[in-house]
């Protein structure tokens, strides 16, 4: 959304009319938390290893069908 606002301000300053399309999904709660974390400099990149999903899958209950 910030990118759309930046583009709108750029268009306003230049006087050029453009169509700006952006997607807004969900409640925004998680998006805003990530946005705040990013701007606070506390966001970190985490790249899961191949073992991470296997560790999670191993903790799921077994279900007999």
Buried (B, 14 or more C-beta within 10 A) or exposed (E): EEEEEEBEEEBEEEEEEEEEEEEEEEEEEEEEEEBEEEEEEEEEEEEEEEEEEEEEEEEEEEEEE
